[in-house]
Amino acid sequence: MYKIPFHKYRLSIEEEKAVLRVLRSGWLTFGNEVLAFEKEFSNFIGDDVNAVAVSSCTSALYLTLGAMNFPKNSEVILPAFTYVSDVLSIIHLGLVPVLADISLDDYCVNPLDIERKITYNTKAIVIVHYAGNPCEIKDIKAICNRYNLTLIEDCAHAIETKYYGKSVGVFGDASVYSFYPNKNITTAEGGMIVSKDVELIDKCKRLRNHGIDIDSVTQSEKFTLRNYDILEPGYKFIMSDLQAAIGRVQLRSIQSMLAKRVKVFNLYKELLCPERVKIIANYNENVQCSHHFLPIEVAENKRDKLVANLLENGVQPSLHFKPIHKFSFAQNFSWSIAQLPNTETAYKRQLSLPLYPMMELDDVKYVCDIVNASL
Ligand SMILES: Cc1ncc(COP(=O)(O)O)c(C=O)c1O
């Protein structure tokens, strides 16, 4: 047991009541709770988006990219510094992942490197709002328009992130979210797809349930002898009412939890020694970061010692991320380290510190004292 774990989810009696209500309702799986969660989530994101709830952010990526139906072997550009779901979904769909480098200011993908890596075969770009820092969306949108490319925003870390007054997730052709337990809101496991493209949304709704042309609520409420049809093969990626009921309660306190995250972040900023610790955050006044965790950068030769000291004192750090090209499976791809210099640097210097709403101010001080004394 850690004195300060990397993450603690916050569940109250309200989530327990919501689960109990569903358990006693006679309907456990995809149903009206999911439909209500989708509506409430899309209202939270704003800008008239529609939402499709699914079983995880990973399935959201498979579903979204699959529904977009790119020709086999089309290239999709994504940052090398991300979670493996982004690259694995591309590979499984018969597409070709092309890794782009990040910027060392915010660890988000570098638009200049995206542009360098575009070929005649490029069809889409997946961007990741790292730790809740918004990517340079204006520049990336301009590139997408110039080369007629589809944009998918991975908002797994960034539900509350705002960019010039709007939620991230409304800028791409589609966006994906995660409700894994360590995310800013959780449904235990779960994810969401968001888009303004109604045709894409309808397709994702069908494909999340094998491709069946009628959803199970309608099917149950209006029984007919008509056999359902499957227009194209889909997946089993649905969210259950049990999960959605938890998500609906979590969503109600998302703003108060964000306020606490901001408080914890500001204290870290005040207490960490700026000469020895670089906080990876976007300080532009026109953005609001969701502060999913606290990414820091320290001297390469000090990082291992710092990790050891944190662990010795009961603090659980994390690493975001092991870059895609560092995994064994990457040997089958022709990704070049030389083309990813910032990702290489980040991998050697980066460390993530705990940041969650229930962190007491004394907890932050405790972590900062260890960090400052170790460097
Ligand atoms: C950036 C990013 N994308 C996608 C995922 C996958 O989320 P899920 O576990 O909901 O599939 C994660 C998980 O941590 C992530 O960090």
The ligand as an SDF file (V2000), in Angstrom:
LIG
                    3D

 16 16  0  0  0  0  0  0  0  0999 V2000
   -4.2180    8.7900  -24.2730 C   0  0  0  0  0  0  0  0  0  0  0  0
   -4.9880    7.5310  -24.0360 C   0  0  0  0  0  0  0  0  0  0  0  0
   -5.7790    7.0510  -25.0050 N   0  0  0  0  0  0  0  0  0  0  0  0
   -6.5150    5.9320  -24.8400 C   0  0  0  0  0  0  0  0  0  0  0  0
   -6.4740    5.2220  -23.6650 C   0  0  0  0  0  0  0  0  0  0  0  0
   -7.2620    3.9460  -23.5200 C   0  0  0  0  0  0  0  0  0  0  0  0
   -8.3340    4.0950  -22.6150 O   0  0  0  0  0  0  0  0  0  0  0  0
   -9.2110    2.8360  -22.1870 P   0  0  0  0  0  0  0  0  0  0  0  0
   -8.5020    2.1580  -21.0600 O   0  0  0  0  0  0  0  0  0  0  0  0
  -10.5300    3.4370  -21.7540 O   0  0  0  0  0  0  0  0  0  0  0  0
   -9.3580    1.9680  -23.3640 O   0  0  0  0  0  0  0  0  0  0  0  0
   -5.6550    5.6720  -22.6210 C   0  0  0  0  0  0  0  0  0  0  0  0
   -5.5870    4.9280  -21.3650 C   0  0  0  0  0  0  0  0  0  0  0  0
   -4.9980    5.2680  -20.3920 O   0  0  0  0  0  0  0  0  0  0  0  0
   -4.8970    6.8530  -22.8160 C   0  0  0  0  0  0  0  0  0  0  0  0
   -4.0700    7.3150  -21.8470 O   0  0  0  0  0  0  0  0  0  0  0  0
  1  2  1  0
  2  3  1  0
  2 15  2  0
  3  4  2  0
  4  5  1  0
  5  6  1  0
  5 12  2  0
  6  7  1  0
  7  8  1  0
  8  9  2  0
  8 10  1  0
  8 11  1  0
 12 13  1  0
 12 15  1  0
 13 14  2  0
 15 16  1  0
M  END
$$$$
